[in-house]
C-alpha cells in the first residue's frame, strides 16, 4: 500500500510546530537563566572561598578582645565604623551624620556606678546619646548629654571629681587598666588627666594630651567630642559620665556609661574595621562584586565594591549591524513591543545595606556555623534581585568571621532579555513565514480543488451525459485520491450509461424476433382457414411467447440471486469435492466436449455456500462450452496458493477483444456475434453468465479474472477465493 502524506496531517503538524516554537524557546531561555543563576551562585561561593583563604590562620587581623567575644553586649561592646572625613571637634555633631544610625541611648538603665546610698538620691536625670567612629589611626567619640544641671569644676579646685566629668578606661598594650578623666572648668577645648592606679581613686597624676576634644554647652545640657589614638587600647574600652547636680556639696551621685570604668573584667570592647583586611579587599572593588568581611558577631570588619555596579555579568553592548531599515524597525517597533512584556534591569535601586555596620541573614549565620551558604533576596523596592554568598574564616579551627560576596542578577536579566529579543525575532519570522506558507498551501489546495471541479463539470454536458474522462494524475495526497475517485465514479457512470443504452438496444434486438414471430403468426391465423395450418401458426406463436418468457426470466435471475445471497448463511464446504462432482455431471450434459480435471490439493475448505459455488462453476463451464467447438477439451484445475485457493477453467476458442477483460464481468455485456446469440431460440444469450459468476465469487470474498492464453488460442478464467481460517 502506498503511503501518502495527509493534507490534514500536514496542516496539523505545521500548526502544532508553529505553536510549540514560542513555548520551546521560552523554556530554553528560562532553563538558560536558571543555569546562569546556578553558575553565578557557585562562582560567588568560589569567590568568597578564595577571599576567605587569604584570611585563614591570620590572627593578627582579628587581634582585639572584641573579636573573641562569645556574646556582644549592646551599648557596652562598641562598634567604631570608618568615618569618611575627620571629625571637626566643635561639639556640634554635624560631622556624625554619616554614622548616625549607630547612635546608642544611655540613661537610667545604664547606671554603672552609684555613689553613697541609692535611697538618698532622686531619680536619674542624666542621659546621653553616644557614638564612636574611626578615621585613620584615631578613635572619635561623641556624647550628646541631656543634664538638667551642669556643674563645672571650680576655678581654683585641684580635685577632678567634684563636677560633671567623663571617665575613660582602656586596657593598654601591657594588659594593665588605665583610667582617664575629663573635668573642665568651662566649655571649650579639653584634655584628659591620667588617674592613679588606685581602684576607684581620683588622683590625677599627669596630663594625657593624646586625649583631646571639646566640651560644649547645648540647650538641654552639653555635648562632648573627643579623639585619641587607637594604639592606646587593645580593644577594651569604657566611657562613663558622672553627674554632680548640687553646686554647694559637689557630691557625685551616679555614673551612666557603657561599663564601669573601675572594673577591668566588666569593661566593654570597641571593634573597628580592620585596615589590613581593607587593604586585602581593596583590589576586589574591580571584581564586579561587593565584598564584606564580618566577625563572628556579624559586625562589619571591612568592605569593598558597590552593589549598584555589581551586576554579575558584563554584557557587551550590541553593535548596530545590518540594514538601516531593520535597525529602525527593531528600535522603534519591535523592542518597544517586546518590553511591554520584558522588564529592563533598573539603573538604580534601594540598597538597605548602604553604610551598614552589621549584617544579618541565614547565609551568614550558616557560614559562622562552619557551612558555606548563599541567599537570594529582593531589594526593598523590589527592583533588583541580590545574591549573597558567605564562607567561613578559620583561625585555629575556630570560625572567627565570614566573607560575604554580593551581586545582583542584572547581568543575567540583561542576557536573558537579549536572548528573548532574538527569540522573539525568530518567532515573528517563523510565524510570518508559517502564515505565508499556510496561505500559499491553502491557495494551492483551493486551486487544485477548483481545477478538479472545473474538469469534472467539463466532462458532463448539459443533458447530464458523460462525454469524456478526467485526465490521469500521479497519486500523492487526498486531493489526488479524490481526483481518482471522481474519475472512477465517472467511468462507472459512463459504463452504466453504456450498459443502459446497450440493454435497451439488446432487449429491443432480443425481443424483436419473438414479437415479430407472434405478431406474424396471429396476423396470418385470421387469413388461414385450414385447421392444420392454423395449428402450425399457433405453435409458432407459442414458441415466440416461450422465448419472451425465457428472456424475462434471465433478466430477473441476477436479482433473484442477490436476494438468495443476502439470505444465505455461510458454512464450511470442500471446494474440491464440489468441483469433482460437478465435472462428472458436465461430462454427461456436454458430451460433445472433453473435460480434463486436475486437483492439486487434498481438500479446499471454504466458507460460504456449496450450492452457490456450484452455480458459479456452472456459469463458467457454460461460457467455456459456448465459446469452444465440438471435440474440444476444457481443462479445469484447482490448486492452493498461499492462503487462497485458485480454480481455473481453460477452453480453446476465440480470444477476448482488447480491453474487454473487466467489462465482460458486467451485466448484459457479451462479445458473441449476433448469429451465435440467435442459434437457439430457447436459450437466448444476454451476457449475464460471467456477471453472476463474479457476483457469487464476491460473496465468497474472492474475484474472477479473465485472460487470453499466451498463444491466443483460447481463454482462461481464474477464480481466486480465500481459504477458511
N, C-alpha and C positions, 0 to 999 in steps of 0.2 A: 504494500500500500504506500503510495507516495505521500510524504508528509508535506503539508502546505502551511505556511505561516499565516495564522488567522489575522484578519484585519482588526477584529475586536481585541485580540490579544496584543497586537501592535500598539493600538491606542491605549490599552490598559497599562502595558509595561512602560510606555513612554510617559503617560500621565503620572504613574507612581514614581518613576525615576525623577521627573521634574519636581515632585513634591518632597522627595526624600533628600534632594540636594541641600536645601536650607537646613534641614534638621541634622544631616550628617556633618555639614560644615560647622554648625553651631556646636554640636557635640565635640567635634575635633578641637575647635578653639577653646571650649570650656575645659577639656582634658589637658590641652596645652597650658592653659593658665594654671590649672591645679599642679601640673608637673613643675612649672616655673616657680610657683609658690613653695612647693616642697623643696625644690633646689635652692631657692633663696633662704629657706629656713635652715637647711643643712649648711649652706655657706656661712650664714651668720653664726651658727653654733661653732663652726670651724674657726671663724674669726675670733670669737670670744675665747675659744680654746687656745689659739695662738697668743693672744694678749695675756691670758692667764698664765701661760707657760713662761712668759717673760717675767712674771711677778712671783712665781712659785719660789719658796725657800729663800725669800729675801726679807728677813725680819726687820732690817733697818728701815724698810718702807713703812712698817707698822709699829715702829718703836715709840709707842706712847702708851700711857696707862689706859687711855680710853679705848684703844684697840683691843684690849684684853678683858674688857668688862663683860661680865655674864649678863647683866641687865642694865639698861640705860634708865637713869632716874631723871625724868623731865624736870627742868628747872635747876637741877643740880649738875648733871653732866651736860656741858655746853657744847654747842657746835659753832665754830667760827668760820663762816663762809668767806670766800675771797671777795674783796671789795674792789670794784673796777678802778676807783681813784682814791688817793689818800684822803682821809677824813680831815677836814679843817676843824681844829679844836676851838670852836667858838660857842659851844653849848646850845646851838640852835637845832641840831638833829636833822637838818635838811639833807645832809650827805648820806643819811642812812636809808633813804627811800628804796635803794636797790635791794636791800636785805630786810625790809620792814616786815616781811612775812614771818621772820624768826623771832619776833619780839615776844618776851615772856613777861607775864604779870606776877608780881610778888606782893604779898600783903599779910594779913593775919595768919593765913595758913602756912606761911613760910618764915615764921619766927624761929630763929635758930638759937637764940640765947635770951634769957631773962636776967635782969639784974635786980636783986632784992627779992621780996616775996611777991609772987604773982598776984595775990589777992589785994595788994596795996595799990595796984595800978589800974587805971581805967582802960577801956578797950583800945586796941592798936589803931592809931591814927595815921601811921606812915605806910605808904605803898609806893611802888615804882614799877615802871616798865624797863626791861633790861635787854640788851643785845650785845653780842661780841662779833668781831669780824677780823679778817687778816688781810693785810696788804704788805706784800714783800716779807720782810723779816719782823714785822711788828704786829702785835695784837692790839686791837682797838676795842674799847668798851664804852657803852653809854648807859646812863641811868636817868630816866625822866621821873623825878620824885614828886609825889604829892604829900606835902607835910603842912599841917595847919600852923606850925610854929617853928620857924627856922632860928636856931641858936648858933651864933658864930663863936669862935674861940676868942677869949678876951685878949686885948692887945698886949697886955703885959704878962699873960699866962704862959708858963712853961709846959703845963700838963696838956696832953693831946686828947684826953678822954672826957673833958668837961664841956663839950659842944657836940653838935651833929658832926659825925665823921664817918669815913669809909675805911673799912678794914679789908686788906688784900692778903691772901695767903697762897703760897706756892710751895711745891716740893722742888728743891734745887737739884742740880745735877749730882750732888753728893748724897742725895736721899734725905737731906735734912729739911725740916719745916722752916720756912722763912715767912715772917709776917711784916706787913707794911700798913701805914695809916696815913690818911689824908684828912687833916683837920684845919681848914683855912680860917684866917682872920676875917676875910670878907670874900665877896665874889671876885673872880678874876683867875689869873694863871696860878696853877698849883703844882706842887711837887710832893712826893711822898717822903715819909720818915720810916726808917727801918726800926722795928721794935726788937727788944732784947729777947733772949731765948726762954725767959721765964714763962711757963704756961699761964696764959691769961694776963700776963703783965703788960703794962702800958708805958714802959720807959723807952723813950726814943733814944737810940744810940747814934744814929748817923742819918744824914740826908741821902735819899735814894733818887738821884737826878734822872735815872733811866725811866722812872715812872713820872710822867708829866701830863698835864691836861688843863681843863678849865672847869671851874665851878661857877655856874651862872644862875641867878635868881630868875624864877618864872612866876606867872600869875598864881599858880597853885602850889608852888614850893620852889624847887630848884632843879637844875639839870647839871649832869656831870659828863664830860667827855674826856677820855684819857687814853694813853697808849703806853706800851712798854714792850721791850724785845721779847720775842718768843723763846729766846735762849734762856730766859730767867726761869723757865719751868720745864719739867719733864712731861707735863701733861696734866698734873694735878693742880687745881685752881679753885679758890673760893672767894666770893665777894660778900660783904655784909655791911649794911648801913645801920649805924647805931643812932637811935633817936633820943635827943635831950630836949624837953619842952619847957622845963622850969628854969628861967633865967637866973633866979635867985639861988636855988640849991645846986643847979647844974648836975643833977644826978642822971646817970644813964638809966633808961627804962627798959629797953629791949633792943635786940638786933634782928633785922629782917634781911635775909640774903639767900644765896644759893646753897650754902652749907656753913657749918660752924667753923670759922677760921682758926679756932684754937685747937681743933682736933684733926690730926693728920689722917686718922683712919676714916673719918667721915667726909673728907673733902670730896668735892666733885672733880670732874675732869673736863678738859676742853679738847675738842677734836678740830683740827684744822686740815683743810685739803693739803695733800702732800705735793710739794713742788717737784719732788723726784718722780712721783708717778705721773704728774702732769707733763714732765719732760719726756717720759717714755711714751705717753699718748700723743705728744704734740704732732708726730708725723701722721697719726691716724685721721687728722682733720681733712686729709686729702683722700681718704678711703671711702668716700660716699656713704658714711655711716656716722651715727652719733654713739660715742663710747663712754660708758660710765664705769668707774671703779667705786664700789661701796664696801664699807666694813661689815662686820658680822651683825651690825645693828641697822643695816640698810642706809647708813648715813654716807653721803657722797664724799669720797676722798679726792676724786679727780674726774674731769670730763673733757671731751674733745669732740669737735664737729657740731653740726647743726642739723636737726631733724628736718627742717624745711627743705634742705637740699639733698637729704639722704633718700633718694628715690629708689635705690637698689640696682636699677639698670639704667645705663646711659644709652638712650635710644637716639640714634643719629637722625638728624633732620633729613627728610626725604628731599632728594634733588628733583627739581621740576624737569621731567623728561617727557618726550612725546610731542604730539601736535598741540598747537596752541588752543585749538577748539576743544580738545579733550581736557586740557588744563582748566579752561574756563568752565566747562561743563562740570568737572569734578569739584572745583572750588565754589561755584555759585549755585549748583543744583544738587549734586549727589551728596556731598559731605553735609550741607545743612539738613538734608533729608535724613541722612543716617543718624545725625546727632540729635534728632528727636527721640531716638531710641537709646543711643550710646551716651555715656557721660564722660566728659573730659576730666582728667586729674586736676584738682584745684591748684591755682597758683600759690595760694597760702591757706593756712588753716590754723585753728586754735591749738596751741601746744600747752597742755596743762602742766607739763614738767619744765617749762621755761623758767630757769632760775631756781629749780627745785634743789633742796639740800638734803632731802631724804626721799627714798623711793619705796615703792610697795608693789606687790604682785606675786602671784603664785610661782612664776618662773624664778624670781629672785629668792623666794622662800625655799623653793626646791633646790636651787643651786647652793644656798647656805646650809642645806642639809646634806650636801655632797652629790646631788644628782643634777646634771645639766638639764635645762628645760627651756621651752620657748612659749611665747604668749602672743596671741593676736588680739588687738583691741582697736576700737574706733576712737577717733579724736572727739572731743566734746561737741563739736559742731557737726559730727557725722560726715565730714567731707573726706577724710583720709583714713585708710586702714594702716595701722602701725604694727610692725612685727618686732618683738624684742626677744633676744636670746641671752641666757645667763649661764656662766660657767664658774665653778668654784675656784678660789685661790687657796692653796695649801701651804702651810708652814708647819713643819714637823708633824705632818699627818693630821693637822687640825685645820678646819676651814676658818680662815681669817677674813674672808671677804669674797666678793664676786665681781666678775667683769660682765657688764651688761652692754650689748650691742643692739642698736635700734636702726630700723629702716622703714620707710613707707613702701607701699606697693604701687606707687605712682608709675614707676618704670614698667612694671608688669602690666598695669592698666593701659599705659600708652602703647605697649607692644601688642596687647590684646586688641585695642582699638584699631591699630594698623592692620592686624590680621583680619579683623571683621570688616574693615573697609575693603580690603582686597576680596574677601569672601563675598561681600555684597556686590562688588563689581562683577564677579564671576556669576553670581546668582542672577543678577539682572541680565547679563549677557546670555546665559543659558535659557532664562525664561523667554527673552525676546526671540532667540533662535528657535527655542522649542515651540513657541506660539506661531512663529513664521512657518516652521516645518509642519506643524499640525494644520495650519491654514492651507499650505500647499498640498499636503497629503489629502485633506478633506476635499480640496478643489479637484485634485486628480481623481479621487473616488467618484465625486459627483459627475465629472466629465465622462468617466467610464460608464457610470450608470445611465447617464443621458444618452451616450452613444449606443448602449445596449437597447435602450428604449426606442431610439430612432431606427436602429437596424431591425428590431422586431416589428415595428409598425410598417416598415418598408416592405416586408415580405408578405404582408396581408393586404389584399386590395379592399376596395370599398364594400365589396359584397361579402367580405369575410373569407374569401378563398385564398389559400396559401399559394403564392406564386413564386416562391424562391426559398432559399435557406440561409441561415446565419453563417457568416464566414468562420472558418476554424481559427481557434486561438490556443496558445500554449497555457496549460492549466498551472496557475501559480497560487492564486488565492480564491476566496469565496466568490468574488465577482466573476472570475473565470469559471468557477463551478456553476454559478447562476447562468452564465452565458451558455455553457454546455447543456445545462438543464433545459433552458429555453429552446436551444437547438434541437434537443431530443424530443421535447414536447411538440415542437412544430413539425418535426419529422414524423412522429407518431400520428399527429393530427392529419398530416398530409397522407400518410398511409391509410389512415381510417377513412379519409375522404375518398381516396382511390378505391378503397375496399367498398365503400358505399356505392361509388359510381360503377365499379365492376360488378357489384352484387346486383344492382338494378339491370345492368346490361346482360349479365349471365342469367338472372332469373327470367328476364324477357326472352332471352335466347332459348333457355331450357323449357320455358312454359309455352313458347310459341308453337312448337311442333305438336305436343299433345292437344293443345287447344284447337289447333287447326284440324287435327285428326277428328276430334269430337265434333267440331262445327261442320266439317265437310260430310261426316257420316250422318249427322242429324239432318243437314240440308238435303242430302240425297235420299234419305228414307221416305220423305214425303213425295218424292217423284217416282220411286220404285214400287211396283205393285206386286212383284214376285216375292212371296214369303221367304224363299231361300236367300234371295239377295238381301232382303231386309234383315235377315238373321245375321248375315255376314257384316252388314253395316253396323248393326247393334254391337257385335263383338268388337269391331274396330273402335267404336266409341267407348266401350267399357275398358279396352286396353289403354286408351288415352287417359281415361279417368284414373285408372290404376297408376299410370306413370305420374300423373299430377299428385296423387296421394303419396307416392314414394318420395317425390321431391320435397313435399311439405314435411314429411317425417324426417328426412335427412337434415332439413334446416333446423328442426327442433331437437335433434339429437344432442347437439353441444349444450343446449340449455338444460336438457334433462340430466346430462352427465354432470354439469355443475351442481345441480341440486343433489344428485346422488353422492358426489364427493363431499359436500357440506354435511351430509347426514352419516357418512361412513366413519366408523370408529377404527383408528389404526390398530393393527395387530401384527405379530410376527409371522412371517411365512418364508418358505425356502424358495428363492427365485429359481434355483437350479432345477428343482422338481417341477415347477410350473412350466419352465421353458421346455424341459424334456417331454412333458405330457402334451403340450401344445404342438410340438413339432411332429409327434406321432399322428395327431389329428390332421395337420396340414398335408401330410403325405397322402392321406386318403381323399381329402377335399380337392387338393390341387394335384391331381395325379399326373398332369401333363408336365409338372416341374419336378426336379430332383432336389431334395433338401439334405444338406450336409450340416450336422450338428457337432460342435466341439465345446465341451465344458472343461475348463482348466482349474476347477476347484471342487471340493467335495460338497460343500453347501454354501449358500449365499443368503444369510439371514437378513431380511429387510423388514422395516416397519412400515406398514401401510395396508393395502388390500390386494390379496392374490387375484381376485376376480378382475379388479381394475388393471392390474399388471398384465393379465392375460388379454384383456380388451385392448390395451396399448400394443401388445405384440401382434394381435390380430390386424390392427390398422397398418402397422409397419409391414407385415408379411403381405397383406392385400396390396399395398402400394408396390412392393417388390414384384409380386406376381404380375400386376397390371403393366409394369414397365419392362418386363422380361418377355422372352419368347418361348414357345413350346420346346421342351427338351433342355432348357437352361437349368443350371444348378444354382440354387440360392443357399448361401453359406451363413450359418448362424453360429456365433462364437460368444461364450460367456467366460469372463476371467476377472480376477481381482487385481486392483491396482491401488496400493496404499490402503486407505480406509474407505475405499469405494469399490463398487463392482461395476463392470462395464459389459454391455451387451451390444454386439454389432450384427447387423443384417446387411449382407452384400449381395447385390444382384447385377448381372450383366444387363446392358441396355444403354439407351441414350444418356449422355452426361447432362448434368444440370446446367442451365444457362448461367452466364456470368452474373454475379451479384444477386443471385436469387436464393442463396442458401438459407438465409434467415427469413426471407419473405414467404417461402413455401410453408413455414410453420404458422402463418397467419390464416385466418378464416377465409374460406372461399377463394383461395389462391391455387391455381392449377396451371401446369405447363403442358397439358395434353392437347394435341390437335383436336379440332372440332369433330373430325370424323371418328376419332377414338372415343370421344365422350358420348357419341350417339350410336355406337355399335350395339349397345344393349339398351333397349327401351325400358327394361325392368330395373336396371341399376344405373341411373344417371350419376355422373361424377361432378360434385360441387366443390371439390378442393377442401373437404373437411377432415379427411383421414389423418394427415400429419398434425393438423391443428389439435385434434382430440388427443392424439398420442402425446404431444407436447404438454397438454393440459394435465394428463394423468402423470407424466414424469414430474411436473411441478408439484403435484400433490405429494409425491414421494421425495421431495426436496432434491430433485435431480433435474436434468436437462437433456434435450435432444440436439444432436449436431448432424448436419448433412454435409457430405463432401464427395467429390468425384474420385474415382480410382486414379492412381498415378498415370495410367496409360489411357485414361478417358474411355475405358470400355465398359464402364458401369458406375454404380452409385453405392456408397456405403453410408448406412445410418447407424450412429453410435448413441446409445443411451447410457448416461453415467448417473448412478444412484449411490447414496451413502449407505454403508453397512450399519446395521443396528448396533448401538453401543452395548 
